[in-house]
Amino acid sequence: MSTPTEPADRHTERPSAKPVLAESEILRSDVTPLIRAIAAVSRFLCRSVTRVRIEGDTGAIPREGPVILAANHVSNFDPVMIGAFLTPRLGRRIHWLGKKEMFDWPIVGYMARNGGVVPVDRQGADVEAFRVARRILDAGHVLMVFPEGTRSPTGQLQTPKDGLAMLALRTNPTIVPIGFSNTDAVWPKGRPIPRFGGHATMRIGEPFRLADLLPPAIDRKAAKGLATALIMQRIAALIDPRHRGTYGEDR
């Protein structure tokens, strides 16, 4: 999944290609029977391979208005757990940013096209991902973002991209921090399928808005850095110490 990055210069943008999905499809909020079925199968598969622990108050996640779900990313198991266990509890479609190429794959492409995945062209990913993500939030929907941009190779929090902070500053959504622990032991990077045994934990943190936490007179550059730190610190507080990396030094 991609992490949206603020477009640096409008003059470097590439011309838009014919969209894979129409705007009306991208901005849908309903949870279709297919999405429910995928979530149900995913829950069954998750519980078949490991002991799943869901902690925190999912009822505190807003049922309307723009929401960013922001999580650390240590395994392919992370997005599976999000879709499997949060979809039925939210009752709202979760939007994901995914590479455009997956829409050409058999079966996977159909599921992506109809399951809330929004295609992003990797040739212009920074600009396109930011624009699409902003449209999703401006329309009052739920967006799933991994601030690190990709799976951590060490299991520890990596330096995040700053696109999430800028996106949140511009759209003022509710941010829900999510922490994954031990999912890398269940489905290590490089392994085609999960391992059996062990346990995987998903902790849901307290929702917040950056506007309620940042100083009112802070300038744009400082706000972006402080916003990134606030988001990552809240994620770090939800994960086991071995995953925190540099964000665990002050704890």
C-alpha positions in Angstrom: 0.0 0.0 0.0 1.2 3.5 -0.8 1.7 6.4 1.5 0.6 9.7 0.0 3.3 12.3 -0.3 2.7 16.0 -0.8 3.3 17.0 -4.4 6.3 19.3 -4.4 5.9 21.1 -7.7 2.8 21.2 -9.8 4.9 21.8 -13.0 6.4 18.3 -12.6 3.1 16.5 -12.7 2.4 14.0 -15.4 -0.7 14.1 -17.5 -3.5 12.0 -16.1 -4.0 8.7 -17.8 -7.5 7.1 -18.3 -8.6 6.2 -14.8 -8.9 2.5 -13.8 -11.9 3.4 -11.6 -14.5 6.1 -12.1 -14.7 8.9 -9.5 -18.1 7.5 -8.4 -16.5 4.1 -7.7 -13.5 5.6 -5.8 -15.7 7.7 -3.5 -18.2 5.0 -2.6 -18.8 4.5 1.1 -21.0 1.4 1.2 -19.8 -2.0 2.4 -20.9 -4.4 -0.3 -21.7 -8.1 0.0 -18.3 -8.8 -1.6 -16.4 -6.7 0.9 -18.3 -8.4 3.8 -17.5 -11.8 2.3 -13.8 -11.0 1.9 -13.7 -9.8 5.5 -15.4 -13.0 6.7 -13.0 -15.3 4.9 -10.1 -13.2 6.1 -11.3 -13.6 9.7 -11.5 -17.3 9.3 -8.0 -17.5 7.7 -6.5 -15.3 10.4 -7.9 -17.4 13.2 -6.9 -20.6 11.5 -3.2 -19.7 11.5 -2.7 -17.9 14.7 -4.3 -16.5 17.9 -5.6 -13.1 17.1 -5.9 -10.4 19.7 -7.9 -7.3 19.0 -7.5 -4.7 21.8 -8.8 -1.2 22.3 -12.2 0.5 21.8 -13.3 0.1 18.1 -16.5 1.8 19.1 -14.6 5.1 19.5 -13.8 5.2 15.8 -16.2 7.7 14.2 -19.0 6.2 12.0 -19.1 9.3 9.9 -16.8 12.0 8.7 -13.2 11.8 7.4 -11.0 9.2 9.2 -7.4 8.1 8.8 -6.4 4.7 10.1 -2.7 5.0 10.7 -0.7 1.9 11.6 2.8 0.5 11.7 3.6 -2.1 9.1 5.7 -5.1 9.8 4.0 -7.9 7.9 1.6 -8.8 5.0 -0.7 -9.9 7.9 -1.4 -6.3 8.9 -3.7 -5.2 6.1 -5.4 -8.6 6.3 -6.3 -8.0 9.9 -7.5 -4.5 9.3 -9.9 -5.6 6.6 -11.0 -8.7 8.5 -11.7 -7.3 11.9 -12.4 -3.5 11.4 -14.6 -3.7 8.4 -17.6 -5.4 10.2 -17.1 -3.2 13.3 -17.0 0.1 11.4 -19.8 -0.6 9.0 -18.0 1.7 6.6 -15.9 1.1 3.5 -12.1 1.3 4.2 -10.2 2.9 1.3 -6.8 1.6 0.4 -4.1 3.0 -2.0 -2.7 0.2 -4.1 -0.6 -0.1 -7.2 -2.4 0.2 -10.5 -0.9 -3.0 -11.8 -2.8 -5.2 -9.4 -6.1 -4.4 -11.2 -4.8 -6.4 -14.2 -4.3 -9.5 -12.1 -7.0 -12.3 -12.4 -9.2 -12.6 -9.3 -7.0 -10.1 -7.3 -7.9 -7.4 -9.7 -11.6 -8.1 -9.4 -11.4 -8.1 -5.6 -9.4 -4.8 -5.6 -11.7 -3.1 -8.1 -14.7 -4.0 -6.0 -13.2 -4.0 -2.5 -12.2 -0.4 -1.8 -8.7 -0.4 -3.3 -7.9 2.8 -5.1 -5.4 2.4 -8.0 -2.3 4.6 -8.0 0.1 4.9 -10.9 3.6 4.3 -9.6 5.1 6.5 -12.3 3.5 9.5 -10.7 2.7 8.0 -7.3 3.6 11.0 -5.1 1.3 13.4 -6.8 -1.5 11.0 -7.6 -1.6 9.3 -4.3 -1.8 12.6 -2.4 -4.6 13.9 -4.7 -6.7 10.7 -4.5 -6.2 10.4 -0.7 -7.3 14.0 -0.3 -10.4 13.4 -2.4 -11.3 10.4 -0.2 -11.0 12.4 3.0 -12.7 15.5 1.6 -15.7 13.3 0.7 -15.8 12.2 4.4 -14.6 8.6 4.0 -12.1 6.3 5.8 -8.5 6.0 4.5 -6.0 3.4 5.6 -2.4 4.6 5.6 0.9 3.0 6.7 3.1 6.1 7.5 6.3 4.2 6.9 5.2 3.5 3.3 6.3 -0.1 3.2 6.9 -3.1 5.5 9.7 -2.6 8.0 12.6 -4.9 7.3 13.6 -5.1 11.0 10.1 -5.1 12.7 10.9 -1.7 14.2 9.3 1.6 13.4 11.1 3.2 10.4 11.4 6.9 9.5 7.9 7.8 8.2 7.2 9.7 5.0 5.8 13.1 5.7 2.8 12.9 3.3 0.4 11.6 6.0 1.1 14.6 8.3 0.5 17.1 5.4 -2.6 15.2 4.3 -4.0 15.3 7.9 -3.1 19.0 8.3 -5.0 19.9 5.1 -8.1 17.8 5.7 -8.4 17.8 9.5 -9.7 14.2 9.8 -10.0 12.1 12.9 -6.8 10.0 13.1 -7.0 6.5 14.7 -3.6 5.1 15.6 -3.3 1.4 15.3 -0.4 -0.8 16.5 0.5 -4.3 15.2 2.7 -6.5 17.3 4.2 -10.0 16.4 2.5 -10.1 13.0 6.0 -10.3 11.5 6.5 -13.6 13.4 3.3 -15.0 11.8 4.0 -13.8 8.3 7.7 -12.8 7.9 8.8 -10.7 5.0 9.8 -12.9 2.1 7.6 -15.8 3.1 4.8 -16.5 0.6 2.3 -17.8 3.2 1.8 -17.3 6.9 3.2 -19.6 9.6 0.9 -21.6 11.9 1.0 -20.9 15.6 2.0 -17.9 17.8 -0.2 -14.9 18.2 -0.8 -11.5 16.5 -2.1 -8.4 18.2 -3.8 -5.3 16.8 -4.3 -2.5 19.3 -6.7 0.4 18.5 -5.6 3.7 20.1 -7.7 6.8 21.1 -8.8 8.8 18.1 -7.5 12.4 17.9 -7.3 15.4 15.6 -4.1 17.3 15.0 -5.9 20.6 15.2 -6.6 19.9 18.9 -3.0 19.2 19.7 -0.9 21.6 17.7 -0.1 25.2 18.8 -2.4 27.6 16.9 0.3 29.9 15.6 2.7 27.1 14.4 4.2 27.6 10.9 3.7 25.0 8.2 7.1 23.4 8.3 7.1 23.0 12.0 3.6 21.8 12.0 4.4 19.0 9.6 7.3 17.8 11.7 5.4 17.9 14.9 2.4 16.2 13.4 4.5 13.4 12.1 6.1 12.9 15.6 2.7 13.0 17.3 1.2 10.3 15.0 4.2 8.0 15.3 4.5 8.4 19.1 0.8 7.4 19.4 1.4 4.4 17.2 4.6 3.5 19.2 2.6 3.5 22.5 0.4 0.7 21.1 3.1 -1.7 20.0 5.4 -4.1 21.9 8.8 -2.6 22.9 10.7 -4.6 20.4 8.8 -2.8 17.6 9.3 0.8 18.7 12.8 1.5 17.5 13.8 5.1 18.1 10.3 6.0 19.2 10.8 3.9 22.3 13.8 5.8 23.6 11.7 8.4 25.5 9.4 5.8 27.1 
